[in-house]
Amino acid sequence: MTPWYAQGLRFDCTRCGNCCTGAPGHTWVSEAEIDALSARLGVDRESFIRTYCKRVWRQGRQLVSLVEKKNNDCIFWAKGVGCTVYEDRPRQCRTWPFWRPLLADRESWDDAARGCPGMNRGSVHGLDEIQATAADDGLP
């Protein structure tokens, strides 16, 4: 079956932070991402996990997510600065908005686009790129 986005989708990140701020949720991190982020911050792995992570049970397994600030912003988002770990941001962040749930149907995509000024604008990303990104979106 041909996906609804077979002709590609437009997206250029504006680094507005809308996907990093305000809404509650999870930013899943892998073991390798924990290692990269802890090295970037110059802290040992266990200190990083204690300070910046929480364990979450999802689908019968324990996963690790970054903690959020009290206002639900990402712990690494700074107003006026943006993502303070941008070069080492988790795969989930790198693959936005080409997440499997957003590609499920046009309505899901359009709903997300209402909060993201980079969606439906800018560069066209082709079907192969979108599908490869979605297959490795960092979501459980």
FILUMFI-378276 format. One record per atom (N, C-alpha, C): residue number from 1; atom name; y, z, x. Coordinates in nm, 4 decimals. Atoms other than C-alpha are relative to their C-alpha. Layout:
% residues N
  mitor  roti        yy        zz        xx
    NUM    CA         Y         Z         X
...
% end
This chain:
% residues 140
  mitor  roti        yy        zz        xx
      1     N   -0.1189    0.0000    0.0836
      1    CA    0.0000    0.0000    0.0000
      1     C    0.1255    0.0000    0.0883
      2     N   -0.1238    0.0107   -0.0762
      2    CA    0.3422   -0.0921    0.1333
      2     C    0.0923    0.1164   -0.0360
      3     N   -0.0901   -0.1120    0.0312
      3    CA    0.5715    0.2116    0.1662
      3     C    0.1355   -0.0499   -0.0511
      4     N   -0.1290    0.0368    0.0599
      4    CA    0.9013    0.2075   -0.0212
      4     C    0.1051   -0.0306    0.1066
      5     N   -0.0972    0.0192   -0.1077
      5    CA    1.0859    0.2106    0.3136
      5     C   -0.0447   -0.1097    0.0984
      6     N    0.0555    0.1049   -0.0869
      6    CA    0.9032   -0.0951    0.4527
      6     C    0.1068   -0.0828    0.0701
      7     N   -0.1083    0.0775   -0.0600
      7    CA    1.2354   -0.2701    0.5230
      7     C    0.0829    0.0829    0.0977
      8     N   -0.0708   -0.0880   -0.0922
      8    CA    1.3495    0.0254    0.7342
      8     C    0.0970    0.0918   -0.0725
      9     N   -0.0972   -0.0960    0.0525
      9    CA    1.5952    0.3082    0.6832
      9     C    0.1130    0.0171    0.1004
     10     N   -0.1161   -0.0225   -0.0867
     10    CA    1.9414    0.3691    0.8187
     10     C    0.0167    0.1498    0.0262
     11     N   -0.0312   -0.1387   -0.0366
     11    CA    2.0174    0.6880    1.0081
     11     C    0.0616    0.0022    0.1392
     12     N   -0.0598   -0.0370   -0.1287
     12    CA    2.2487    0.7996    1.2873
     12     C    0.0432    0.1449   -0.0137
     13     N   -0.0365   -0.1410    0.0058
     13    CA    2.2814    1.1699    1.3557
     13     C    0.1485    0.0160    0.0313
     14     N   -0.1427   -0.0269   -0.0210
     14    CA    2.6412    1.2857    1.3208
     14     C    0.0215    0.1363    0.0663
     15     N   -0.0020   -0.1359   -0.0566
     15    CA    2.5555    1.6303    1.4640
     15     C    0.0898    0.0930   -0.0828
     16     N   -0.0797   -0.0810    0.0924
     16    CA    2.7251    1.7812    1.1575
     16     C   -0.0562    0.1407   -0.0152
     17     N    0.0631   -0.1306    0.0131
     17    CA    2.4760    2.0683    1.1487
     17     C   -0.0483    0.0335   -0.1393
     18     N    0.0445   -0.0299    0.1363
     18    CA    2.3982    2.0406    0.7782
     18     C   -0.1491    0.0322   -0.0051
     19     N    0.1441   -0.0266    0.0001
     19    CA    2.0254    2.0372    0.8584
     19     C   -0.0331    0.1288    0.0755
     20     N    0.0199   -0.1200   -0.0818
     20    CA    2.0700    2.3451    1.0799
     20     C    0.0585    0.1253   -0.0636
     21     N   -0.0773   -0.1116    0.0543
     21    CA    2.2780    2.5653    0.8543
     21     C   -0.0190    0.0168   -0.1505
     22     N   -0.0118   -0.0314    0.1414
     22    CA    2.2862    2.7363    0.5187
     22     C   -0.1258    0.0194   -0.0794
     23     N    0.1185   -0.0080    0.0850
     23    CA    1.9481    2.6736    0.3630
     23     C   -0.1108    0.0795    0.0684
     24     N    0.1138   -0.0711   -0.0592
     24    CA    1.6559    2.9116    0.4165
     24     C   -0.1140   -0.0967    0.0269
     25     N    0.1137    0.0855   -0.0314
     25    CA    1.3459    2.7618    0.5696
     25     C   -0.0620    0.0407    0.1316
     26     N    0.0680   -0.0272   -0.1263
     26    CA    1.1405    2.7388    0.8837
     26     C    0.0269   -0.1126    0.0980
     27     N   -0.0036    0.0966   -0.1087
     27    CA    1.1877    2.5670    1.2157
     27     C   -0.1210    0.0317    0.0861
     28     N    0.1272   -0.0244   -0.0669
     28    CA    0.8354    2.5446    1.3495
     28     C    0.0111   -0.0338    0.1476
     29     N    0.0002    0.0236   -0.1438
     29    CA    0.7853    2.5706    1.7243
     29     C   -0.1421    0.0086    0.0541
     30     N    0.1309    0.0028   -0.0647
     30    CA    0.4811    2.4864    1.9338
     30     C    0.0044    0.0884    0.1248
     31     N    0.0080   -0.0778   -0.1245
     31    CA    0.3633    2.6721    2.2407
     31     C    0.0839   -0.0662    0.1101
     32     N   -0.0767    0.0716   -0.1028
     32    CA    0.5146    2.4028    2.4644
     32     C    0.1507    0.0125   -0.0254
     33     N   -0.1423   -0.0148    0.0322
     33    CA    0.8476    2.4268    2.2803
     33     C    0.0493    0.1403    0.0298
     34     N   -0.0352   -0.1379   -0.0359
     34    CA    0.8487    2.8045    2.3215
     34     C    0.0219    0.0094    0.1503
     35     N   -0.0139   -0.0022   -0.1465
     35    CA    0.7948    2.7553    2.6947
     35     C    0.1294   -0.0682    0.0446
     36     N   -0.1213    0.0737   -0.0385
     36    CA    1.0755    2.4974    2.7201
     36     C    0.1260    0.0774   -0.0372
     37     N   -0.1186   -0.0739    0.0437
     37    CA    1.3222    2.7050    2.5194
     37     C    0.0184    0.1286    0.0792
     38     N   -0.0137   -0.1231   -0.0787
     38    CA    1.2462    3.0265    2.7062
     38     C    0.0482   -0.0321    0.1414
     39     N   -0.0468    0.0405   -0.1329
     39    CA    1.2919    2.8450    3.0390
     39     C    0.1479   -0.0385   -0.0060
     40     N   -0.1403    0.0401    0.0152
     40    CA    1.6191    2.6939    2.9157
     40     C    0.0916    0.1218   -0.0060
     41     N   -0.0816   -0.1201    0.0157
     41    CA    1.7478    3.0398    2.8226
     41     C   -0.0169    0.0992    0.1144
     42     N    0.0208   -0.0879   -0.1148
     42    CA    1.6158    3.1999    3.1410
     42     C   -0.0590    0.1351   -0.0354
     43     N    0.0682   -0.1236    0.0386
     43    CA    1.4041    3.4593    2.9633
     43     C   -0.1501   -0.0229    0.0053
     44     N    0.1451    0.0168   -0.0020
     44    CA    1.0348    3.5287    2.9892
     44     C   -0.0501   -0.0302   -0.1415
     45     N    0.0581    0.0487    0.1246
     45    CA    0.8100    3.3922    2.7175
     45     C   -0.0094    0.1093   -0.1067
     46     N    0.0174   -0.1088    0.0975
     46    CA    0.7330    3.7256    2.5502
     46     C    0.1342    0.0498   -0.0532
     47     N   -0.1336   -0.0402    0.0464
     47    CA    1.1006    3.8236    2.5360
     47     C    0.0564   -0.1041   -0.0958
     48     N   -0.0466    0.1068    0.0879
     48    CA    1.1823    3.4858    2.3823
     48     C   -0.0647    0.0139   -0.1379
     49     N    0.0711   -0.0113    0.1275
     49    CA    0.9161    3.5296    2.1143
     49     C    0.0503    0.1205   -0.0789
     50     N   -0.0490   -0.1205    0.0687
     50    CA    1.0316    3.8850    2.0330
     50     C    0.1392   -0.0204   -0.0584
     51     N   -0.1395    0.0157    0.0397
     51    CA    1.3964    3.7787    2.0069
     51     C    0.0243   -0.1158   -0.0954
     52     N   -0.0347    0.1236    0.0698
     52    CA    1.3903    3.4280    1.8638
     52     C   -0.1057   -0.0535   -0.0965
     53     N    0.1086    0.0543    0.0818
     53    CA    1.0624    3.3862    1.6753
     53     C   -0.0520    0.0988   -0.1030
     54     N    0.0731   -0.0796    0.0983
     54    CA    0.8714    3.5084    1.3739
     54     C   -0.1325   -0.0699   -0.0259
     55     N    0.1318    0.0552    0.0318
     55    CA    0.5082    3.4606    1.2829
     55     C   -0.0106   -0.0136   -0.1517
     56     N    0.0089    0.0313    0.1427
     56    CA    0.4336    3.3027    0.9459
     56     C   -0.1426   -0.0481   -0.0291
     57     N    0.1308    0.0491    0.0443
     57    CA    0.1005    3.2607    0.7681
     57     C    0.0218   -0.1161   -0.0958
     58     N   -0.0136    0.1203    0.0821
     58    CA    0.0776    2.9110    0.6231
     58     C   -0.1345   -0.0706   -0.0013
     59     N    0.1262    0.0725    0.0172
     59    CA   -0.2330    2.7394    0.4884
     59     C   -0.1139    0.0639    0.0795
     60     N    0.1089   -0.0730   -0.0643
     60    CA   -0.4614    3.0093    0.6277
     60     C    0.0085    0.0116    0.1508
     61     N   -0.0132   -0.0145   -0.1461
     61    CA   -0.3258    3.0002    0.9813
     61     C    0.1373    0.0551    0.0347
     62     N   -0.1260   -0.0591   -0.0442
     62    CA   -0.0572    3.1769    1.1751
     62     C    0.0795   -0.1020    0.0816
     63     N   -0.0905    0.0921   -0.0680
     63    CA    0.2362    2.9600    1.2819
     63     C    0.1199    0.0784    0.0513
     64     N   -0.1192   -0.0642   -0.0544
     64    CA    0.5531    3.0388    1.4729
     64     C    0.1224   -0.0815   -0.0391
     65     N   -0.1264    0.0617    0.0399
     65    CA    0.9033    2.9664    1.3450
     65     C    0.1131    0.0721    0.0725
     66     N   -0.1195   -0.0665   -0.0503
     66    CA    1.2434    3.0330    1.4911
     66     C    0.0546    0.0911   -0.1098
     67     N   -0.0668   -0.0861    0.0977
     67    CA    1.4273    3.3182    1.3221
     67     C    0.1325   -0.0647   -0.0370
     68     N   -0.1303    0.0481    0.0429
     68    CA    1.7456    3.2489    1.1300
     68     C    0.1000    0.1139    0.0094
     69     N   -0.1060   -0.1001    0.0113
     69    CA    2.0769    3.4261    1.1304
     69     C    0.0020    0.0494   -0.1447
     70     N   -0.0069   -0.0561    0.1358
     70    CA    2.1597    3.6376    0.8233
     70     C    0.0475   -0.1023   -0.1035
     71     N   -0.0500    0.1025    0.0927
     71    CA    2.3385    3.3373    0.6687
     71     C   -0.0932   -0.1215   -0.0086
     72     N    0.1049    0.1037   -0.0029
     72    CA    2.0222    3.1237    0.7189
     72     C    0.0261   -0.1126    0.0990
     73     N   -0.0221    0.0998   -0.1055
     73    CA    2.1762    2.9189    1.0021
     73     C   -0.1079    0.0159    0.1069
     74     N    0.0922   -0.0054   -0.1133
     74    CA    1.9458    2.8317    1.2885
     74     C    0.0555    0.0963    0.1042
     75     N   -0.0397   -0.0966   -0.1034
     75    CA    1.9535    3.0974    1.5581
     75     C    0.0733   -0.0685    0.1161
     76     N   -0.0621    0.0720   -0.1108
     76    CA    2.0661    2.8284    1.8039
     76     C    0.1187   -0.0869   -0.0421
     77     N   -0.1174    0.0739    0.0458
     77    CA    2.3498    2.6846    1.5943
     77     C    0.1239    0.0857    0.0219
     78     N   -0.1268   -0.0710   -0.0205
     78    CA    2.7017    2.7851    1.6995
     78     C    0.1131   -0.0815   -0.0604
     79     N   -0.1130    0.0676    0.0640
     79    CA    3.0017    2.6981    1.4864
     79     C    0.0986   -0.0468    0.1072
     80     N   -0.0937    0.0560   -0.0958
     80    CA    3.2369    2.4713    1.6778
     80     C   -0.0656   -0.0542    0.1261
     81     N    0.0743    0.0455   -0.1184
     81    CA    2.9686    2.4027    1.9409
     81     C   -0.1138   -0.0923   -0.0413
     82     N    0.1176    0.0737    0.0440
     82    CA    2.6647    2.2774    1.7528
     82     C   -0.1262    0.0652    0.0529
     83     N    0.1278   -0.0501   -0.0489
     83    CA    2.3086    2.3131    1.8729
     83     C    0.0133    0.0367    0.1471
     84     N   -0.0162   -0.0468   -0.1380
     84    CA    2.3122    2.5217    2.1874
     84     C   -0.1215   -0.0313    0.0875
     85     N    0.1197    0.0375   -0.0758
     85    CA    1.9649    2.4011    2.2903
     85     C   -0.0376   -0.1459   -0.0285
     86     N    0.0227    0.1354    0.0505
     86    CA    2.0030    2.0370    2.1800
     86     C   -0.1019   -0.0787    0.0823
     87     N    0.0905    0.0788   -0.0848
     87    CA    1.8216    1.8811    2.4774
     87     C   -0.1438    0.0488   -0.0096
     88     N    0.1340   -0.0577    0.0115
     88    CA    1.5228    2.1136    2.4214
     88     C   -0.0329    0.0409   -0.1429
     89     N    0.0231   -0.0379    0.1390
     89    CA    1.5377    2.1380    2.0413
     89     C   -0.1437   -0.0345   -0.0403
     90     N    0.1384    0.0243    0.0426
     90    CA    1.2016    2.1540    1.8634
     90     C   -0.0210   -0.1394   -0.0586
     91     N    0.0382    0.1316    0.0520
     91    CA    1.0179    1.8406    1.7553
     91     C    0.0423   -0.0160   -0.1456
     92     N   -0.0422    0.0067    0.1393
     92    CA    1.0905    1.9242    1.3921
     92     C    0.1459   -0.0436   -0.0102
     93     N   -0.1419    0.0369   -0.0005
     93    CA    1.4626    1.8929    1.4708
     93     C    0.0183   -0.1434    0.0498
     94     N   -0.0107    0.1350   -0.0576
     94    CA    1.4165    1.5776    1.6784
     94     C   -0.0397   -0.1097   -0.0980
     95     N    0.0542    0.1032    0.0885
     95    CA    1.2334    1.3962    1.4007
     95     C    0.0731   -0.0115   -0.1336
     96     N   -0.0788    0.0098    0.1241
     96    CA    1.4808    1.4642    1.1165
     96     C    0.0686   -0.1356   -0.0052
     97     N    0.0517   -0.0299    0.1330
     97    CA    1.5059    1.2915    0.8683
     97     C   -0.1326   -0.0688   -0.0309
     98     N    0.1228    0.0757    0.0227
     98    CA    1.1805    1.1021    0.9173
     98     C   -0.1201    0.0939   -0.0120
     99     N    0.1066   -0.0962    0.0291
     99    CA    0.9657    1.3857    0.7840
     99     C   -0.0862   -0.0535   -0.1126
    100     N    0.0936    0.0471    0.1033
    100    CA    0.6579    1.3110    0.5760
    100     C    0.0455    0.0354   -0.1428
    101     N   -0.0416   -0.0299    0.1381
    101    CA    0.7879    1.5014    0.2687
    101     C    0.1216   -0.0817   -0.0467
    102     N   -0.1178    0.0778    0.0396
    102    CA    1.1177    1.3082    0.2729
    102     C   -0.0325   -0.1477   -0.0199
    103     N    0.0407    0.1394    0.0123
    103    CA    0.9351    0.9771    0.3014
    103     C   -0.0979   -0.0224   -0.1144
    104     N    0.0985    0.0102    0.1078
    104    CA    0.7005    1.0513    0.0120
    104     C    0.0457   -0.0955   -0.1095
    105     N   -0.0544    0.0903    0.1010
    105    CA    0.9296    0.8700   -0.2301
    105     C    0.1516   -0.0087    0.0192
    106     N   -0.1441    0.0253   -0.0152
    106    CA    1.2817    0.7344   -0.2566
    106     C    0.0833    0.1177   -0.0513
    107     N   -0.0730   -0.1134    0.0565
    107    CA    1.3919    1.0294   -0.4692
    107     C    0.0116    0.1153    0.1006
    108     N   -0.0037   -0.1059   -0.1014
    108    CA    1.3005    1.2805   -0.1951
    108     C    0.0975   -0.0345    0.1114
    109     N   -0.0924    0.0465   -0.1030
    109    CA    1.4870    1.0730    0.0630
    109     C    0.1450    0.0124   -0.0474
    110     N   -0.1365   -0.0023    0.0536
    110    CA    1.7956    1.0370   -0.1573
    110     C    0.0504    0.1421   -0.0236
    111     N   -0.0381   -0.1400    0.0186
    111    CA    1.7947    1.4079   -0.2392
    111     C    0.0454    0.0596    0.1331
    112     N   -0.0383   -0.0499   -0.1329
    112    CA    1.8040    1.4933    0.1330
    112     C    0.1287   -0.0663    0.0483
    113     N   -0.1182    0.0747   -0.0454
    113    CA    2.0671    1.2244    0.1958
    113     C    0.1300    0.0538   -0.0591
    114     N   -0.1210   -0.0579    0.0596
    114    CA    2.3108    1.4014   -0.0385
    114     C    0.0601    0.1078    0.0902
    115     N   -0.0502   -0.1032   -0.0903
    115    CA    2.3399    1.6739    0.2269
    115     C    0.0103   -0.0430    0.1450
    116     N    0.0010    0.0482   -0.1384
    116    CA    2.3194    1.4561    0.5381
    116     C    0.0841   -0.1268    0.0117
    117     N   -0.0869    0.1165   -0.0106
    117    CA    2.6080    1.2224    0.6235
    117     C   -0.0530   -0.1108    0.0914
    118     N    0.0565    0.1029   -0.0871
    118    CA    2.3934    1.0345    0.8765
    118     C   -0.1049   -0.0869   -0.0662
    119     N    0.1043    0.0757    0.0699
    119    CA    2.1301    0.9191    0.6287
    119     C    0.0626   -0.1122   -0.0818
    120     N   -0.0423    0.1212    0.0712
    120    CA    2.1652    0.5734    0.4730
    120     C    0.1248   -0.0628    0.0614
    121     N   -0.1124    0.0572   -0.0752
    121    CA    2.4288    0.4873    0.7340
    121     C   -0.0460   -0.0243    0.1440
    122     N    0.0274    0.0177   -0.1423
    122    CA    2.4236    0.3594    1.0878
    122     C   -0.1164   -0.0911    0.0303
    123     N    0.1073    0.0843   -0.0525
    123    CA    2.1303    0.2137    1.2780
    123     C   -0.1184   -0.0096   -0.0944
    124     N    0.1218    0.0196    0.0783
    124    CA    1.8298    0.0666    1.1013
    124     C   -0.1196    0.0355    0.0873
    125     N    0.1247   -0.0375   -0.0660
    125    CA    1.5007    0.2246    1.2014
    125     C   -0.1120   -0.0712   -0.0744
    126     N    0.1055    0.0813    0.0590
    126    CA    1.1992    0.0012    1.1429
    126     C   -0.1209    0.0803   -0.0440
    127     N    0.1192   -0.0620    0.0571
    127    CA    0.8755    0.0777    0.9646
    127     C   -0.0878    0.0657    0.1059
    128     N    0.0886   -0.0560   -0.1025
    128    CA    0.6690    0.1299    1.2820
    128     C    0.0587    0.1269    0.0610
    129     N   -0.0655   -0.1176   -0.0569
    129    CA    0.9225    0.3727    1.4303
    129     C   -0.0015    0.1164   -0.0989
    130     N   -0.0021   -0.1046    0.1024
    130    CA    0.9542    0.5654    1.1037
    130     C   -0.1377    0.0622   -0.0146
    131     N    0.1347   -0.0526    0.0187
    131    CA    0.5793    0.5981    1.0609
    131     C   -0.0478    0.0782    0.1220
    132     N    0.0389   -0.0735   -0.1205
    132    CA    0.5250    0.7039    1.4228
    132     C    0.0708    0.1351    0.0074
    133     N   -0.0767   -0.1244   -0.0003
    133    CA    0.7996    0.9648    1.3950
    133     C   -0.0556    0.0963   -0.1038
    134     N    0.0525   -0.0849    0.1078
    134    CA    0.6668    1.0973    1.0632
    134     C   -0.1367    0.0572    0.0346
    135     N    0.1333   -0.0468   -0.0374
    135    CA    0.3151    1.1239    1.2048
    135     C    0.0055    0.1165    0.0981
    136     N   -0.0173   -0.1051   -0.1016
    136    CA    0.4507    1.3597    1.4706
    136     C    0.1257    0.0813   -0.0303
    137     N   -0.1255   -0.0624    0.0414
    137    CA    0.7235    1.5378    1.2692
    137     C    0.0111    0.1489    0.0284
    138     N   -0.0059   -0.1430   -0.0328
    138    CA    0.6357    1.8916    1.3787
    138     C   -0.0175    0.0921   -0.1182
    139     N    0.0207   -0.0815    0.1198
    139    CA    0.5712    2.0098    1.0239
    139     C   -0.1482    0.0313   -0.0142
    140     N    0.1428   -0.0331    0.0179
    140    CA    0.2482    2.1926    0.9385
    140     C   -0.0642   -0.0842   -0.1088
% end
